[in-house]
Amino acid sequence: MEMTPHLPFIVAAYAAAAVVVGALIVWIVHDYRAQQRTLAQLEMQGFSRRSAPARSGPTMEQVKERI
């Protein structure tokens, strides 16, 4: 196979694509960890996720009825 005059451009394009994909992976992992920390802090403050099991405390409807 002959070396084409475009080989440096092809190698540079693949290298740039690899750098961009690698940077995106690092960014996603960093953001995921930050979101996990934020969720943990909110849960420690008493906030819960909608998917979490319901607590035994009064519901919003029950609180509104008392008022």
PDB file of N, H, CA, C and O in Angstrom:
ATOM      1  N   MET A   1       0.833  -1.177   0.000  1.00  0.00           N
ATOM      2  CA  MET A   1       0.000   0.000   0.000  1.00  0.00           C
ATOM      3  C   MET A   1       0.883   1.249   0.000  1.00  0.00           C
ATOM      4  O   MET A   1       1.825   1.370   0.784  1.00  0.00           O
ATOM      5  N   GLU A   2       0.558   2.146  -0.881  1.00  0.00           N
ATOM      6  H   GLU A   2      -0.207   2.048  -1.518  1.00  0.00           H
ATOM      7  CA  GLU A   2       1.355   3.361  -1.001  1.00  0.00           C
ATOM      8  C   GLU A   2       0.947   4.395   0.032  1.00  0.00           C
ATOM      9  O   GLU A   2      -0.218   4.484   0.418  1.00  0.00           O
ATOM     10  N   MET A   3       1.917   5.170   0.470  1.00  0.00           N
ATOM     11  H   MET A   3       2.864   5.099   0.157  1.00  0.00           H
ATOM     12  CA  MET A   3       1.632   6.291   1.367  1.00  0.00           C
ATOM     13  C   MET A   3       1.028   7.398   0.510  1.00  0.00           C
ATOM     14  O   MET A   3       1.604   7.813  -0.495  1.00  0.00           O
ATOM     15  N   THR A   4      -0.102   7.848   0.915  1.00  0.00           N
ATOM     16  H   THR A   4      -0.571   7.511   1.732  1.00  0.00           H
ATOM     17  CA  THR A   4      -0.740   8.926   0.158  1.00  0.00           C
ATOM     18  C   THR A   4      -0.303  10.267   0.727  1.00  0.00           C
ATOM     19  O   THR A   4       0.154  10.341   1.867  1.00  0.00           O
ATOM     20  N   PRO A   5      -0.438  11.311  -0.051  1.00  0.00           N
ATOM     21  CA  PRO A   5      -0.073  12.625   0.467  1.00  0.00           C
ATOM     22  C   PRO A   5      -1.051  13.104   1.544  1.00  0.00           C
ATOM     23  O   PRO A   5      -0.780  14.080   2.244  1.00  0.00           O
ATOM     24  N   HIS A   6      -2.183  12.415   1.671  1.00  0.00           N
ATOM     25  H   HIS A   6      -2.403  11.623   1.103  1.00  0.00           H
ATOM     26  CA  HIS A   6      -3.201  12.822   2.649  1.00  0.00           C
ATOM     27  C   HIS A   6      -3.044  12.131   4.002  1.00  0.00           C
ATOM     28  O   HIS A   6      -3.808  12.397   4.930  1.00  0.00           O
ATOM     29  N   LEU A   7      -2.063  11.255   4.113  1.00  0.00           N
ATOM     30  H   LEU A   7      -1.442  11.039   3.360  1.00  0.00           H
ATOM     31  CA  LEU A   7      -1.887  10.489   5.345  1.00  0.00           C
ATOM     32  C   LEU A   7      -1.741  11.371   6.583  1.00  0.00           C
ATOM     33  O   LEU A   7      -2.370  11.053   7.592  1.00  0.00           O
ATOM     34  N   PRO A   8      -0.968  12.446   6.586  1.00  0.00           N
ATOM     35  CA  PRO A   8      -0.885  13.290   7.792  1.00  0.00           C
ATOM     36  C   PRO A   8      -2.246  13.878   8.197  1.00  0.00           C
ATOM     37  O   PRO A   8      -2.564  13.969   9.382  1.00  0.00           O
ATOM     38  N   PHE A   9      -3.046  14.278   7.190  1.00  0.00           N
ATOM     39  H   PHE A   9      -2.788  14.204   6.227  1.00  0.00           H
ATOM     40  CA  PHE A   9      -4.370  14.811   7.493  1.00  0.00           C
ATOM     41  C   PHE A   9      -5.262  13.731   8.108  1.00  0.00           C
ATOM     42  O   PHE A   9      -5.999  14.009   9.054  1.00  0.00           O
ATOM     43  N   ILE A  10      -5.208  12.529   7.595  1.00  0.00           N
ATOM     44  H   ILE A  10      -4.609  12.303   6.826  1.00  0.00           H
ATOM     45  CA  ILE A  10      -6.034  11.427   8.098  1.00  0.00           C
ATOM     46  C   ILE A  10      -5.640  11.099   9.533  1.00  0.00           C
ATOM     47  O   ILE A  10      -6.508  10.924  10.389  1.00  0.00           O
ATOM     48  N   VAL A  11      -4.360  11.015   9.798  1.00  0.00           N
ATOM     49  H   VAL A  11      -3.656  11.157   9.102  1.00  0.00           H
ATOM     50  CA  VAL A  11      -3.881  10.718  11.149  1.00  0.00           C
ATOM     51  C   VAL A  11      -4.282  11.834  12.104  1.00  0.00           C
ATOM     52  O   VAL A  11      -4.710  11.566  13.227  1.00  0.00           O
ATOM     53  N   ALA A  12      -4.147  13.074  11.669  1.00  0.00           N
ATOM     54  H   ALA A  12      -3.799  13.292  10.757  1.00  0.00           H
ATOM     55  CA  ALA A  12      -4.519  14.209  12.521  1.00  0.00           C
ATOM     56  C   ALA A  12      -6.022  14.207  12.800  1.00  0.00           C
ATOM     57  O   ALA A  12      -6.443  14.527  13.912  1.00  0.00           O
ATOM     58  N   ALA A  13      -6.823  13.854  11.814  1.00  0.00           N
ATOM     59  H   ALA A  13      -6.481  13.594  10.911  1.00  0.00           H
ATOM     60  CA  ALA A  13      -8.276  13.817  12.007  1.00  0.00           C
ATOM     61  C   ALA A  13      -8.657  12.741  13.019  1.00  0.00           C
ATOM     62  O   ALA A  13      -9.485  12.981  13.898  1.00  0.00           O
ATOM     63  N   TYR A  14      -8.060  11.563  12.902  1.00  0.00           N
ATOM     64  H   TYR A  14      -7.387  11.368  12.188  1.00  0.00           H
ATOM     65  CA  TYR A  14      -8.341  10.498  13.866  1.00  0.00           C
ATOM     66  C   TYR A  14      -7.854  10.890  15.265  1.00  0.00           C
ATOM     67  O   TYR A  14      -8.528  10.610  16.256  1.00  0.00           O
ATOM     68  N   ALA A  15      -6.706  11.525  15.346  1.00  0.00           N
ATOM     69  H   ALA A  15      -6.158  11.753  14.541  1.00  0.00           H
ATOM     70  CA  ALA A  15      -6.176  11.953  16.650  1.00  0.00           C
ATOM     71  C   ALA A  15      -7.087  13.006  17.270  1.00  0.00           C
ATOM     72  O   ALA A  15      -7.362  12.957  18.469  1.00  0.00           O
ATOM     73  N   ALA A  16      -7.553  13.949  16.476  1.00  0.00           N
ATOM     74  H   ALA A  16      -7.329  13.990  15.502  1.00  0.00           H
ATOM     75  CA  ALA A  16      -8.447  14.984  17.001  1.00  0.00           C
ATOM     76  C   ALA A  16      -9.762  14.364  17.478  1.00  0.00           C
ATOM     77  O   ALA A  16     -10.288  14.741  18.526  1.00  0.00           O
ATOM     78  N   ALA A  17     -10.285  13.419  16.711  1.00  0.00           N
ATOM     79  H   ALA A  17      -9.858  13.113  15.860  1.00  0.00           H
ATOM     80  CA  ALA A  17     -11.525  12.754  17.115  1.00  0.00           C
ATOM     81  C   ALA A  17     -11.322  11.991  18.413  1.00  0.00           C
ATOM     82  O   ALA A  17     -12.196  12.008  19.280  1.00  0.00           O
ATOM     83  N   ALA A  18     -10.194  11.326  18.563  1.00  0.00           N
ATOM     84  H   ALA A  18      -9.483  11.312  17.859  1.00  0.00           H
ATOM     85  CA  ALA A  18      -9.916  10.580  19.789  1.00  0.00           C
ATOM     86  C   ALA A  18      -9.801  11.529  20.983  1.00  0.00           C
ATOM     87  O   ALA A  18     -10.276  11.207  22.072  1.00  0.00           O
ATOM     88  N   VAL A  19      -9.181  12.683  20.794  1.00  0.00           N
ATOM     89  H   VAL A  19      -8.794  12.944  19.909  1.00  0.00           H
ATOM     90  CA  VAL A  19      -9.050  13.664  21.878  1.00  0.00           C
ATOM     91  C   VAL A  19     -10.423  14.192  22.275  1.00  0.00           C
ATOM     92  O   VAL A  19     -10.714  14.321  23.464  1.00  0.00           O
ATOM     93  N   VAL A  20     -11.267  14.497  21.300  1.00  0.00           N
ATOM     94  H   VAL A  20     -11.031  14.392  20.334  1.00  0.00           H
ATOM     95  CA  VAL A  20     -12.604  15.023  21.589  1.00  0.00           C
ATOM     96  C   VAL A  20     -13.436  13.978  22.328  1.00  0.00           C
ATOM     97  O   VAL A  20     -14.090  14.301  23.320  1.00  0.00           O
ATOM     98  N   VAL A  21     -13.419  12.738  21.860  1.00  0.00           N
ATOM     99  H   VAL A  21     -12.888  12.476  21.055  1.00  0.00           H
ATOM    100  CA  VAL A  21     -14.182  11.682  22.531  1.00  0.00           C
ATOM    101  C   VAL A  21     -13.658  11.460  23.946  1.00  0.00           C
ATOM    102  O   VAL A  21     -14.445  11.294  24.879  1.00  0.00           O
ATOM    103  N   GLY A  22     -12.344  11.456  24.111  1.00  0.00           N
ATOM    104  H   GLY A  22     -11.706  11.592  23.353  1.00  0.00           H
ATOM    105  CA  GLY A  22     -11.760  11.302  25.443  1.00  0.00           C
ATOM    106  C   GLY A  22     -12.165  12.436  26.372  1.00  0.00           C
ATOM    107  O   GLY A  22     -12.482  12.204  27.538  1.00  0.00           O
ATOM    108  N   ALA A  23     -12.156  13.667  25.858  1.00  0.00           N
ATOM    109  H   ALA A  23     -11.898  13.856  24.911  1.00  0.00           H
ATOM    110  CA  ALA A  23     -12.552  14.817  26.678  1.00  0.00           C
ATOM    111  C   ALA A  23     -14.019  14.714  27.077  1.00  0.00           C
ATOM    112  O   ALA A  23     -14.372  15.037  28.211  1.00  0.00           O
ATOM    113  N   LEU A  24     -14.877  14.273  26.166  1.00  0.00           N
ATOM    114  H   LEU A  24     -14.590  14.011  25.244  1.00  0.00           H
ATOM    115  CA  LEU A  24     -16.291  14.105  26.491  1.00  0.00           C
ATOM    116  C   LEU A  24     -16.494  13.044  27.567  1.00  0.00           C
ATOM    117  O   LEU A  24     -17.329  13.213  28.455  1.00  0.00           O
ATOM    118  N   ILE A  25     -15.743  11.966  27.495  1.00  0.00           N
ATOM    119  H   ILE A  25     -15.064  11.829  26.774  1.00  0.00           H
ATOM    120  CA  ILE A  25     -15.857  10.912  28.510  1.00  0.00           C
ATOM    121  C   ILE A  25     -15.436  11.456  29.878  1.00  0.00           C
ATOM    122  O   ILE A  25     -16.111  11.210  30.878  1.00  0.00           O
ATOM    123  N   VAL A  26     -14.334  12.187  29.921  1.00  0.00           N
ATOM    124  H   VAL A  26     -13.786  12.387  29.109  1.00  0.00           H
ATOM    125  CA  VAL A  26     -13.868  12.765  31.186  1.00  0.00           C
ATOM    126  C   VAL A  26     -14.907  13.743  31.733  1.00  0.00           C
ATOM    127  O   VAL A  26     -15.185  13.741  32.932  1.00  0.00           O
ATOM    128  N   TRP A  27     -15.479  14.572  30.872  1.00  0.00           N
ATOM    129  H   TRP A  27     -15.254  14.574  29.898  1.00  0.00           H
ATOM    130  CA  TRP A  27     -16.485  15.548  31.279  1.00  0.00           C
ATOM    131  C   TRP A  27     -17.723  14.856  31.835  1.00  0.00           C
ATOM    132  O   TRP A  27     -18.265  15.285  32.853  1.00  0.00           O
ATOM    133  N   ILE A  28     -18.175  13.793  31.180  1.00  0.00           N
ATOM    134  H   ILE A  28     -17.735  13.444  30.353  1.00  0.00           H
ATOM    135  CA  ILE A  28     -19.364  13.069  31.638  1.00  0.00           C
ATOM    136  C   ILE A  28     -19.113  12.411  32.991  1.00  0.00           C
ATOM    137  O   ILE A  28     -19.972  12.471  33.871  1.00  0.00           O
ATOM    138  N   VAL A  29     -17.965  11.793  33.170  1.00  0.00           N
ATOM    139  H   VAL A  29     -17.267  11.745  32.455  1.00  0.00           H
ATOM    140  CA  VAL A  29     -17.640  11.152  34.450  1.00  0.00           C
ATOM    141  C   VAL A  29     -17.567  12.198  35.559  1.00  0.00           C
ATOM    142  O   VAL A  29     -18.079  11.977  36.656  1.00  0.00           O
ATOM    143  N   HIS A  30     -16.940  13.325  35.278  1.00  0.00           N
ATOM    144  H   HIS A  30     -16.524  13.504  34.386  1.00  0.00           H
ATOM    145  CA  HIS A  30     -16.833  14.405  36.274  1.00  0.00           C
ATOM    146  C   HIS A  30     -18.217  14.934  36.644  1.00  0.00           C
ATOM    147  O   HIS A  30     -18.510  15.126  37.824  1.00  0.00           O
ATOM    148  N   ASP A  31     -19.067  15.170  35.649  1.00  0.00           N
ATOM    149  H   ASP A  31     -18.829  15.015  34.691  1.00  0.00           H
ATOM    150  CA  ASP A  31     -20.409  15.687  35.909  1.00  0.00           C
ATOM    151  C   ASP A  31     -21.252  14.668  36.670  1.00  0.00           C
ATOM    152  O   ASP A  31     -22.026  15.045  37.550  1.00  0.00           O
ATOM    153  N   TYR A  32     -21.115  13.385  36.346  1.00  0.00           N
ATOM    154  H   TYR A  32     -20.486  13.078  35.632  1.00  0.00           H
ATOM    155  CA  TYR A  32     -21.863  12.336  37.045  1.00  0.00           C
ATOM    156  C   TYR A  32     -21.501  12.324  38.531  1.00  0.00           C
ATOM    157  O   TYR A  32     -22.378  12.237  39.390  1.00  0.00           O
ATOM    158  N   ARG A  33     -20.213  12.410  38.823  1.00  0.00           N
ATOM    159  H   ARG A  33     -19.500  12.480  38.125  1.00  0.00           H
ATOM    160  CA  ARG A  33     -19.784  12.414  40.227  1.00  0.00           C
ATOM    161  C   ARG A  33     -20.279  13.662  40.959  1.00  0.00           C
ATOM    162  O   ARG A  33     -20.660  13.588  42.127  1.00  0.00           O
ATOM    163  N   ALA A  34     -20.273  14.806  40.274  1.00  0.00           N
ATOM    164  H   ALA A  34     -19.964  14.866  39.325  1.00  0.00           H
ATOM    165  CA  ALA A  34     -20.771  16.033  40.891  1.00  0.00           C
ATOM    166  C   ALA A  34     -22.265  15.917  41.177  1.00  0.00           C
ATOM    167  O   ALA A  34     -22.723  16.348  42.235  1.00  0.00           O
ATOM    168  N   GLN A  35     -23.030  15.345  40.252  1.00  0.00           N
ATOM    169  H   GLN A  35     -22.658  14.995  39.392  1.00  0.00           H
ATOM    170  CA  GLN A  35     -24.467  15.171  40.461  1.00  0.00           C
ATOM    171  C   GLN A  35     -24.741  14.198  41.610  1.00  0.00           C
ATOM    172  O   GLN A  35     -25.676  14.400  42.385  1.00  0.00           O
ATOM    173  N   GLN A  36     -23.935  13.152  41.721  1.00  0.00           N
ATOM    174  H   GLN A  36     -23.176  12.988  41.091  1.00  0.00           H
ATOM    175  CA  GLN A  36     -24.098  12.201  42.825  1.00  0.00           C
ATOM    176  C   GLN A  36     -23.840  12.881  44.168  1.00  0.00           C
ATOM    177  O   GLN A  36     -24.556  12.634  45.138  1.00  0.00           O
ATOM    178  N   ARG A  37     -22.816  13.738  44.224  1.00  0.00           N
ATOM    179  H   ARG A  37     -22.234  13.938  43.435  1.00  0.00           H
ATOM    180  CA  ARG A  37     -22.521  14.475  45.457  1.00  0.00           C
ATOM    181  C   ARG A  37     -23.668  15.412  45.806  1.00  0.00           C
ATOM    182  O   ARG A  37     -24.057  15.507  46.970  1.00  0.00           O
ATOM    183  N   THR A  38     -24.213  16.106  44.811  1.00  0.00           N
ATOM    184  H   THR A  38     -23.897  16.029  43.865  1.00  0.00           H
ATOM    185  CA  THR A  38     -25.320  17.022  45.043  1.00  0.00           C
ATOM    186  C   THR A  38     -26.542  16.268  45.550  1.00  0.00           C
ATOM    187  O   THR A  38     -27.200  16.719  46.487  1.00  0.00           O
ATOM    188  N   LEU A  39     -26.851  15.129  44.943  1.00  0.00           N
ATOM    189  H   LEU A  39     -26.316  14.763  44.182  1.00  0.00           H
ATOM    190  CA  LEU A  39     -27.990  14.323  45.399  1.00  0.00           C
ATOM    191  C   LEU A  39     -27.787  13.843  46.829  1.00  0.00           C
ATOM    192  O   LEU A  39     -28.725  13.856  47.626  1.00  0.00           O
ATOM    193  N   ALA A  40     -26.584  13.424  47.154  1.00  0.00           N
ATOM    194  H   ALA A  40     -25.823  13.414  46.506  1.00  0.00           H
ATOM    195  CA  ALA A  40     -26.311  12.948  48.508  1.00  0.00           C
ATOM    196  C   ALA A  40     -26.488  14.085  49.516  1.00  0.00           C
ATOM    197  O   ALA A  40     -27.028  13.871  50.601  1.00  0.00           O
ATOM    198  N   GLN A  41     -26.040  15.283  49.165  1.00  0.00           N
ATOM    199  H   GLN A  41     -25.602  15.456  48.283  1.00  0.00           H
ATOM    200  CA  GLN A  41     -26.200  16.425  50.069  1.00  0.00           C
ATOM    201  C   GLN A  41     -27.675  16.768  50.257  1.00  0.00           C
ATOM    202  O   GLN A  41     -28.106  17.052  51.375  1.00  0.00           O
ATOM    203  N   LEU A  42     -28.444  16.745  49.184  1.00  0.00           N
ATOM    204  H   LEU A  42     -28.093  16.514  48.276  1.00  0.00           H
ATOM    205  CA  LEU A  42     -29.867  17.042  49.296  1.00  0.00           C
ATOM    206  C   LEU A  42     -30.590  15.994  50.141  1.00  0.00           C
ATOM    207  O   LEU A  42     -31.457  16.337  50.944  1.00  0.00           O
ATOM    208  N   GLU A  43     -30.242  14.731  49.964  1.00  0.00           N
ATOM    209  H   GLU A  43     -29.538  14.452  49.311  1.00  0.00           H
ATOM    210  CA  GLU A  43     -30.873  13.678  50.757  1.00  0.00           C
ATOM    211  C   GLU A  43     -30.511  13.810  52.231  1.00  0.00           C
ATOM    212  O   GLU A  43     -31.331  13.510  53.098  1.00  0.00           O
ATOM    213  N   MET A  44     -29.285  14.258  52.524  1.00  0.00           N
ATOM    214  H   MET A  44     -28.619  14.502  51.820  1.00  0.00           H
ATOM    215  CA  MET A  44     -28.897  14.467  53.918  1.00  0.00           C
ATOM    216  C   MET A  44     -29.687  15.616  54.531  1.00  0.00           C
ATOM    217  O   MET A  44     -29.912  15.633  55.741  1.00  0.00           O
ATOM    218  N   GLN A  45     -30.111  16.576  53.711  1.00  0.00           N
ATOM    219  H   GLN A  45     -29.928  16.562  52.728  1.00  0.00           H
ATOM    220  CA  GLN A  45     -30.892  17.704  54.200  1.00  0.00           C
ATOM    221  C   GLN A  45     -32.370  17.356  54.348  1.00  0.00           C
ATOM    222  O   GLN A  45     -33.147  18.161  54.861  1.00  0.00           O
ATOM    223  N   GLY A  46     -32.762  16.168  53.907  1.00  0.00           N
ATOM    224  H   GLY A  46     -32.131  15.514  53.491  1.00  0.00           H
ATOM    225  CA  GLY A  46     -34.143  15.747  54.081  1.00  0.00           C
ATOM    226  C   GLY A  46     -34.951  15.671  52.809  1.00  0.00           C
ATOM    227  O   GLY A  46     -36.090  15.205  52.837  1.00  0.00           O
ATOM    228  N   PHE A  47     -34.405  16.108  51.703  1.00  0.00           N
ATOM    229  H   PHE A  47     -33.479  16.486  51.680  1.00  0.00           H
ATOM    230  CA  PHE A  47     -35.119  16.005  50.440  1.00  0.00           C
ATOM    231  C   PHE A  47     -35.043  14.565  49.956  1.00  0.00           C
ATOM    232  O   PHE A  47     -34.040  13.886  50.174  1.00  0.00           O
ATOM    233  N   SER A  48     -36.100  14.100  49.303  1.00  0.00           N
ATOM    234  H   SER A  48     -36.915  14.651  49.126  1.00  0.00           H
ATOM    235  CA  SER A  48     -36.065  12.744  48.771  1.00  0.00           C
ATOM    236  C   SER A  48     -36.476  12.761  47.308  1.00  0.00           C
ATOM    237  O   SER A  48     -37.124  13.698  46.843  1.00  0.00           O
ATOM    238  N   ARG A  49     -36.097  11.730  46.602  1.00  0.00           N
ATOM    239  H   ARG A  49     -35.570  10.969  46.981  1.00  0.00           H
ATOM    240  CA  ARG A  49     -36.455  11.618  45.197  1.00  0.00           C
ATOM    241  C   ARG A  49     -37.864  11.088  45.050  1.00  0.00           C
ATOM    242  O   ARG A  49     -38.369  10.395  45.933  1.00  0.00           O
ATOM    243  N   ARG A  50     -38.492  11.409  43.950  1.00  0.00           N
ATOM    244  H   ARG A  50     -38.082  11.972  43.233  1.00  0.00           H
ATOM    245  CA  ARG A  50     -39.849  10.923  43.710  1.00  0.00           C
ATOM    246  C   ARG A  50     -39.880   9.409  43.594  1.00  0.00           C
ATOM    247  O   ARG A  50     -40.896   8.787  43.904  1.00  0.00           O
ATOM    248  N   SER A  51     -38.788   8.811  43.155  1.00  0.00           N
ATOM    249  H   SER A  51     -37.963   9.317  42.903  1.00  0.00           H
ATOM    250  CA  SER A  51     -38.740   7.363  42.999  1.00  0.00           C
ATOM    251  C   SER A  51     -38.454   6.647  44.320  1.00  0.00           C
ATOM    252  O   SER A  51     -38.562   5.423  44.399  1.00  0.00           O
ATOM    253  N   ALA A  52     -38.089   7.407  45.354  1.00  0.00           N
ATOM    254  H   ALA A  52     -38.001   8.401  45.289  1.00  0.00           H
ATOM    255  CA  ALA A  52     -37.786   6.809  46.653  1.00  0.00           C
ATOM    256  C   ALA A  52     -39.091   6.360  47.317  1.00  0.00           C
ATOM    257  O   ALA A  52     -40.151   6.922  47.040  1.00  0.00           O
ATOM    258  N   PRO A  53     -39.019   5.352  48.189  1.00  0.00           N
ATOM    259  CA  PRO A  53     -40.231   4.925  48.894  1.00  0.00           C
ATOM    260  C   PRO A  53     -40.803   6.066  49.728  1.00  0.00           C
ATOM    261  O   PRO A  53     -40.068   6.896  50.263  1.00  0.00           O
ATOM    262  N   ALA A  54     -42.109   6.086  49.825  1.00  0.00           N
ATOM    263  H   ALA A  54     -42.706   5.412  49.390  1.00  0.00           H
ATOM    264  CA  ALA A  54     -42.786   7.163  50.559  1.00  0.00           C
ATOM    265  C   ALA A  54     -42.460   7.085  52.045  1.00  0.00           C
ATOM    266  O   ALA A  54     -42.317   6.003  52.614  1.00  0.00           O
ATOM    267  N   ARG A  55     -42.347   8.258  52.655  1.00  0.00           N
ATOM    268  H   ARG A  55     -42.463   9.137  52.193  1.00  0.00           H
ATOM    269  CA  ARG A  55     -42.110   8.308  54.096  1.00  0.00           C
ATOM    270  C   ARG A  55     -43.445   8.207  54.821  1.00  0.00           C
ATOM    271  O   ARG A  55     -44.502   8.388  54.217  1.00  0.00           O
ATOM    272  N   SER A  56     -43.394   7.921  56.102  1.00  0.00           N
ATOM    273  H   SER A  56     -42.536   7.774  56.593  1.00  0.00           H
ATOM    274  CA  SER A  56     -44.618   7.734  56.869  1.00  0.00           C
ATOM    275  C   SER A  56     -45.227   9.049  57.342  1.00  0.00           C
ATOM    276  O   SER A  56     -46.276   9.039  57.986  1.00  0.00           O
ATOM    277  N   GLY A  57     -44.599  10.169  57.041  1.00  0.00           N
ATOM    278  H   GLY A  57     -43.746  10.176  56.518  1.00  0.00           H
ATOM    279  CA  GLY A  57     -45.107  11.470  57.465  1.00  0.00           C
ATOM    280  C   GLY A  57     -46.354  11.860  56.682  1.00  0.00           C
ATOM    281  O   GLY A  57     -46.750  11.164  55.747  1.00  0.00           O
ATOM    282  N   PRO A  58     -46.975  12.983  57.069  1.00  0.00           N
ATOM    283  CA  PRO A  58     -48.195  13.412  56.393  1.00  0.00           C
ATOM    284  C   PRO A  58     -47.929  13.823  54.948  1.00  0.00           C
ATOM    285  O   PRO A  58     -46.859  14.338  54.626  1.00  0.00           O
ATOM    286  N   THR A  59     -48.905  13.591  54.093  1.00  0.00           N
ATOM    287  H   THR A  59     -49.775  13.173  54.355  1.00  0.00           H
ATOM    288  CA  THR A  59     -48.784  13.993  52.704  1.00  0.00           C
ATOM    289  C   THR A  59     -49.155  15.458  52.575  1.00  0.00           C
ATOM    290  O   THR A  59     -49.670  16.059  53.518  1.00  0.00           O
ATOM    291  N   MET A  60     -48.894  16.035  51.410  1.00  0.00           N
ATOM    292  H   MET A  60     -48.476  15.548  50.644  1.00  0.00           H
ATOM    293  CA  MET A  60     -49.226  17.437  51.193  1.00  0.00           C
ATOM    294  C   MET A  60     -50.719  17.670  51.293  1.00  0.00           C
ATOM    295  O   MET A  60     -51.147  18.711  51.793  1.00  0.00           O
ATOM    296  N   GLU A  61     -51.523  16.721  50.828  1.00  0.00           N
ATOM    297  H   GLU A  61     -51.176  15.876  50.422  1.00  0.00           H
ATOM    298  CA  GLU A  61     -52.976  16.861  50.921  1.00  0.00           C
ATOM    299  C   GLU A  61     -53.435  16.900  52.378  1.00  0.00           C
ATOM    300  O   GLU A  61     -54.320  17.678  52.731  1.00  0.00           O
ATOM    301  N   GLN A  62     -52.831  16.059  53.224  1.00  0.00           N
ATOM    302  H   GLN A  62     -52.111  15.427  52.936  1.00  0.00           H
ATOM    303  CA  GLN A  62     -53.189  16.039  54.633  1.00  0.00           C
ATOM    304  C   GLN A  62     -52.788  17.330  55.315  1.00  0.00           C
ATOM    305  O   GLN A  62     -53.506  17.815  56.190  1.00  0.00           O
ATOM    306  N   VAL A  63     -51.663  17.892  54.934  1.00  0.00           N
ATOM    307  H   VAL A  63     -51.080  17.498  54.223  1.00  0.00           H
ATOM    308  CA  VAL A  63     -51.223  19.148  55.525  1.00  0.00           C
ATOM    309  C   VAL A  63     -52.165  20.275  55.102  1.00  0.00           C
ATOM    310  O   VAL A  63     -52.517  21.125  55.920  1.00  0.00           O
ATOM    311  N   LYS A  64     -52.576  20.290  53.834  1.00  0.00           N
ATOM    312  H   LYS A  64     -52.291  19.599  53.169  1.00  0.00           H
ATOM    313  CA  LYS A  64     -53.485  21.324  53.350  1.00  0.00           C
ATOM    314  C   LYS A  64     -54.848  21.225  54.045  1.00  0.00           C
ATOM    315  O   LYS A  64     -55.483  22.246  54.310  1.00  0.00           O
ATOM    316  N   GLU A  65     -55.300  20.001  54.341  1.00  0.00           N
ATOM    317  H   GLU A  65     -54.785  19.171  54.125  1.00  0.00           H
ATOM    318  CA  GLU A  65     -56.588  19.831  55.007  1.00  0.00           C
ATOM    319  C   GLU A  65     -56.551  20.393  56.432  1.00  0.00           C
ATOM    320  O   GLU A  65     -57.567  20.883  56.925  1.00  0.00           O
ATOM    321  N   ARG A  66     -55.421  20.330  57.083  1.00  0.00           N
ATOM    322  H   ARG A  66     -54.596  19.932  56.683  1.00  0.00           H
ATOM    323  CA  ARG A  66     -55.300  20.817  58.456  1.00  0.00           C
ATOM    324  C   ARG A  66     -55.372  22.331  58.526  1.00  0.00           C
ATOM    325  O   ARG A  66     -55.763  22.898  59.546  1.00  0.00           O
ATOM    326  N   ILE A  67     -54.995  22.980  57.439  1.00  0.00           N
ATOM    327  H   ILE A  67     -54.678  22.519  56.610  1.00  0.00           H
ATOM    328  CA  ILE A  67     -54.932  24.451  57.437  1.00  0.00           C
ATOM    329  C   ILE A  67     -56.306  25.051  57.256  1.00  0.00           C
ATOM    330  O   ILE A  67     -56.448  26.273  57.229  1.00  0.00           O
TER     331      ILE A  67
END
